[in-house]
Amino acid sequence: MLAEWLDASLDGAPGLAGEGSLAGGRYRILGAGLLELVPASPSASAPALVLSAGIHGNETAPIELLGEILARLEAGRLTLGSPVLVILGNLEAIRAGTRFVDTNLNRLFRRGLDASGMEPDRARELMTAVDAFYGRHEGRRRLHYDLHTAIRDSQYPRFAVEPHAEAITPSDQWRWLAGADIQAVLHQHAHSWTFSHYSKHYHGAAAFTLELGRALPFGENDLAPLAPMARLIEALLQDRAPASRPADRMVFFRVRHELFRRSEDFRLCFADDTPNFTEFAPGARLAEDAEAGPFTVGETPLRVVFPNARVEIGARAALLVSATPPPADPR
């Protein structure tokens, strides 16, 4: 039934509902792209885990990854031990094979959102689902892994973005991500209103946007490099201790500047296929904008992440980052 939920959600089947049993508990279909896994007798330490994918519709590898994990759960090869909310985000964009339909869903996760349209409506639906899920599991440790792939190559193909919020990320999260073969971590410096930021900012969850390689169409993904991430998710789903490695196996970065597109006459001054984390030396001109003027690297080299000159006016066109020491491990 879990595979049918996945297929029916992607196909746009109306009136999705239902529930049933599985090893260690049961499942509840809450609607299109919304599935709750309910363990029969979770331990006191079992986390309340949100797993989301497809917030951008052309990022298919995480959807395939979650599909394989759900298939193993349904086949009895995994035993449910933690409450889990599984989310497929922008269903219409997934069906169309596009990043979004009208606007970027991953900039809309903010309470009080008053915009209208399909993506704002979906953002409100997903925020409500997360609120209700964490509310049903009050007192449990809260986690949210929002799974993505990037639109370009990267010097670090698998990296985590830590949202900016007051909640401190527990040190075991860094060890778990290193154990899942995440290669780099990017600390955000300001509120960004992404889905992972929503869970961290409003619910105090340990939350990340996880970039897991390059965005490709369904059927063209090589999931082998994501096997360590699958093992991390499966361990949490079963309430087992995940594989762990020292955090300093990863490279850490912090955002120093953001480039925004302020006018129609805007361009990035480097090739469209420049990989994420490419470094630019002092004096390099990175952007030109008719309203904001040019941006030139100052005295310290900067690396570019998520460059996209074709964003909407007023949207972020790139992050500029530099290396920072790993977080201290209190162990």
SVG drawing of the C-alpha trace seen along z (x, -y; Angstrom):
<svg xmlns="http://www.w3.org/2000/svg" viewBox="-12 -51 55 60">
<polyline fill="none" stroke="black" stroke-width="0.4" points="0.0,0.0 2.9,-2.4 4.1,-2.0 0.5,-2.7 0.4,-5.9 3.6,-7.1 2.4,-6.3 -1.1,-7.7 0.3,-10.9 2.5,-11.5 -0.3,-10.6 -2.8,-13.0 -5.3,-10.4 -8.2,-12.2 -9.4,-11.4 -6.3,-9.5 -6.9,-8.0 -6.5,-4.8 -4.4,-3.0 -3.0,0.4 -0.4,2.4 3.3,2.9 6.2,4.4 6.3,2.6 3.2,0.4 0.9,-1.0 0.6,-3.7 -1.9,-6.4 -2.4,-8.1 -3.2,-11.7 -3.6,-12.9 -1.8,-13.4 1.9,-13.4 1.3,-13.0 2.0,-9.7 2.4,-9.1 4.1,-6.0 2.9,-5.2 5.0,-2.8 3.1,-0.4 5.3,-1.0 8.0,-3.6 10.7,-4.0 10.9,-7.3 13.9,-8.3 12.5,-7.6 12.5,-10.9 9.6,-12.5 11.1,-12.5 9.9,-14.5 11.2,-13.3 10.4,-15.5 11.3,-15.3 10.1,-16.9 9.8,-20.4 11.4,-21.2 9.7,-19.0 12.7,-18.2 14.7,-16.8 13.9,-13.1 16.6,-11.1 15.3,-11.7 11.8,-10.6 13.3,-7.4 15.4,-7.0 12.3,-7.3 10.4,-5.0 13.0,-2.3 13.0,-2.8 9.2,-2.5 9.3,0.6 11.7,2.2 9.5,1.2 6.4,2.6 8.2,5.9 9.0,6.3 12.8,5.8 12.6,2.9 10.7,2.6 9.2,-0.7 10.3,-2.2 9.8,-6.0 6.9,-8.2 7.6,-9.5 5.9,-12.0 6.8,-11.4 6.1,-14.4 6.1,-14.8 6.2,-18.5 5.3,-20.2 3.2,-17.5 2.3,-19.5 5.9,-20.4 6.9,-16.8 4.4,-15.7 5.6,-18.4 9.3,-17.7 9.9,-21.3 11.5,-23.0 8.2,-24.8 5.0,-25.8 4.5,-29.5 6.9,-30.3 9.6,-28.6 7.8,-26.6 11.0,-26.5 10.8,-30.2 7.2,-30.2 7.4,-28.4 6.5,-31.3 3.6,-31.7 1.2,-34.4 1.9,-33.8 -0.8,-35.7 0.1,-35.0 -2.3,-33.2 -1.8,-30.4 -1.0,-26.7 2.4,-26.8 1.4,-29.1 -1.6,-26.8 0.7,-23.8 3.1,-25.6 0.2,-26.3 -0.9,-22.6 2.5,-21.3 3.1,-23.7 -0.2,-22.6 0.8,-18.9 4.2,-19.5 2.5,-21.4 0.0,-18.7 2.6,-15.9 4.9,-17.5 1.9,-18.3 0.9,-14.6 4.4,-13.8 4.9,-16.5 8.0,-15.9 9.9,-13.9 13.1,-15.0 12.2,-16.6 14.1,-16.0 13.5,-17.1 15.6,-16.0 14.5,-17.8 16.0,-15.9 17.1,-17.7 19.4,-17.6 21.2,-20.6 20.7,-22.0 24.4,-22.0 27.6,-20.0 29.4,-20.6 32.9,-20.3 31.0,-18.6 28.2,-16.6 26.5,-15.8 26.2,-18.6 23.9,-19.9 22.5,-23.4 21.9,-24.2 19.1,-26.8 19.6,-29.9 17.5,-29.8 18.0,-30.1 17.9,-26.3 21.4,-24.8 22.1,-21.7 23.0,-18.8 26.5,-17.6 25.4,-14.0 23.7,-15.4 27.1,-16.3 28.5,-12.8 25.5,-11.2 25.7,-13.3 29.4,-12.5 28.5,-8.8 26.0,-9.2 28.9,-10.4 27.8,-14.1 30.9,-15.9 30.3,-19.5 28.0,-21.7 26.8,-25.2 25.7,-27.3 23.0,-29.8 23.4,-33.3 19.8,-34.6 16.2,-33.5 15.5,-31.9 12.0,-30.6 12.8,-27.2 11.0,-24.0 13.8,-22.9 14.1,-26.4 10.4,-26.2 10.8,-23.1 13.9,-24.5 12.6,-28.1 9.1,-27.3 9.5,-23.9 13.2,-23.8 13.8,-20.7 17.3,-19.6 16.6,-20.3 18.7,-20.4 18.3,-20.8 20.3,-17.9 21.7,-18.3 22.3,-14.7 23.9,-15.1 22.7,-16.5 19.0,-16.9 18.1,-14.4 14.9,-12.9 13.3,-9.8 15.1,-6.7 18.4,-8.4 19.6,-8.6 22.4,-6.5 21.4,-5.9 24.5,-4.0 26.3,-7.1 23.2,-7.7 23.3,-4.3 24.9,-5.8 22.1,-8.3 19.5,-5.6 21.1,-3.7 20.9,-6.9 17.2,-7.3 16.5,-3.6 18.3,-3.7 16.2,-6.6 13.0,-5.1 13.8,-2.0 14.9,-3.9 18.5,-2.5 21.7,-4.3 23.0,-5.6 26.5,-5.1 28.7,-7.9 32.0,-9.5 33.9,-12.5 32.4,-15.8 35.7,-17.1 35.5,-14.6 33.2,-17.2 34.2,-20.7 32.2,-23.5 31.3,-26.8 29.4,-29.9 27.5,-32.4 29.2,-35.7 27.1,-37.5 23.9,-37.0 23.5,-38.2 20.0,-39.2 18.5,-40.0 17.2,-43.5 16.3,-44.3 15.7,-42.8 19.2,-43.8 21.1,-41.4 23.8,-38.9 26.3,-36.7 29.8,-37.2 30.8,-33.5 29.7,-30.5 26.3,-29.1 27.8,-25.6 30.1,-26.8 30.0,-24.1 28.8,-24.9 31.7,-25.8 33.9,-27.2 36.3,-29.7 36.8,-33.3 39.9,-35.4 39.8,-38.9 39.0,-41.4 36.8,-39.0 33.6,-40.6 30.7,-38.2 27.5,-40.0 26.2,-43.1 22.8,-44.6 21.3,-47.8 19.8,-48.7 22.2,-47.2 25.4,-47.8 28.3,-45.3 29.5,-43.0 33.3,-42.4 35.1,-40.0 36.9,-41.9 40.1,-40.9 39.0,-37.4 38.3,-34.7 34.7,-33.6 33.0,-30.5 29.7,-30.5 26.8,-28.2 23.4,-27.9 24.1,-30.5 21.0,-31.1 20.7,-34.3 17.2,-33.4 15.5,-33.7 12.5,-36.1 13.3,-39.8 13.9,-40.2 15.0,-36.6 18.4,-35.3 20.7,-34.6 23.7,-33.1 25.2,-32.5 28.8,-33.5 30.6,-31.5 33.9,-30.8 35.3,-28.1 34.7,-28.0 35.9,-25.6 33.8,-22.5 31.5,-22.9 33.0,-21.9 32.1,-18.4 31.4,-18.2 32.1,-14.5"/>
</svg>
